[in-house]
Every structure is written in structure tokens, then in C-alpha cells.
């Protein structure tokens, strides 16, 4: 998605000679795009849609930096491309792991995943901190340089607008993190539980009541373990596998509530690497010679 801003940089940022039309029109369009997309991200409930809207908003920051017409802004814009690529790639991978495990993208049906996905939770938090611009993550330095670049040109209004956009970024990513990984744990994997049931507590009480009612109808000779009953039941044989299948389905539905997997080892390793890069690049850039080693004489 960054090929457009890269092409813009290659075509119009040579020797920092930018026409006045670009230094005025592009930052204004970028500011409007940043606010609209950030507002859409704050209302979306699709985990990938929130991250996609965030990408539009962050691309506006990149265009702002590249259109400043000074070294600070351009260096900030180029650094933003690098840091956003790393952090946003990690966020999308984390979202893919969550969707693959939960079989849904609706964040209102999630919650409490930090218990079953600790590595994904930490990786998502690190990548989100970079996109938010929280120090010492790399996204902070890119965002700081971009905003400083536009303010140093005397455009205080646009600088304030993009600071507001940065605050909105913190708000919608925090909302996303809380709804998916923190908060109250939802019923994971129970088929059809969300339809016609007001709350998880109500469904548990109803299931408990039905279980007690069924037990009261049993004879004393049938009070053994359910598994032994199935094994000793002549109906549960290869000639009549339906009884075995029904018992397996009931057991699987109970196991699904606690067996939310974190994803394949390769996916988890990938998000850990991207999350670590978001932090390590920020620490490297914070060093006295960090930016100079990346951009050379550009700064």
C-alpha cells in the first residue's frame, strides 16, 4: 500500500524542490484523510477493517512529511515508511492469528484472549505502541519528525490537526486492544450461542438446569460416568456410530471454550520478530548516530 507514497517521493522530492501546489494541497488533503479514516476506525468492529482504516490514516502522516519541503519532514516521512511497514505488518499478522483461531473478525465477540494468546497479545501491543507513537518505539520518532517538519514551516494549524490524528490513533488502537485481548472473556467456539441468548451467564445457568433435569430422570443404575455408559452401550458400535458421534460432538463443544489456539509456530514467530523490530529500531534511532547511519547526509 506504500508504493504510492514511495513513487511520490521519487518523483517530487528530488533535492527537496517541491512546487508550492504540493506543499499546500497535499498536506491539507492528508489532514482530512487522517481525521476521516481515524474516525472510521474508532467506530468499526471488524478487526481487520480497523487496521485498514489505520493504514489510511498513517499514510496521511507519510504524505505530510514528504510534502513539508524541508529535511526534517522528508526524513520523518521516509522513516515513517519503514516503521509503519514493520509495525502494521505485525498488526495484520496478529489479526490473522486471532481470526484463524476465533473464526470471526467481529471484535464484539472477542475478549480475554490474553489468557490463551499471550505471545500474540504482547506482539500486538508492541506493534500498536509503534503505530501510536509511544516512545521508545520507532513510530514515535517518525511521527515526531513529521509533525516537527510541518510546524517548523510555520503551519501550526496543520500541526495541531495531525497531533489530533495521533491522539485518535491512540484511542482506536487502545479500544481494539481492550476489546480483543482484555475485557470480559466471551464464549469462544460455542456454535450458535450468540443467537437468542442474552449473556454467557444465562446460557450456563440454562445448561446447568437442563443437566440437572436429565439426571433426575436417570435410574440409579445409570449414574456411572458418561464415557463408560457410551462404551458399554451396544448402540454405540461401528454398526450404529450415531451415538458415538453425538457424544463426541458434545465433548468437543465443551473443549472448544478453552482450546483457542494461538496459531501456527511460524505465524507466532513472525509477529514476535516484527514486534521486536518495532522496539529495537526505535532504540537504535534514539542513539546519537542512529538517524545519521540510516539517512547519511540527508540529515
Beta strands, then each sheet from edge to edge (+ up, - down):
end
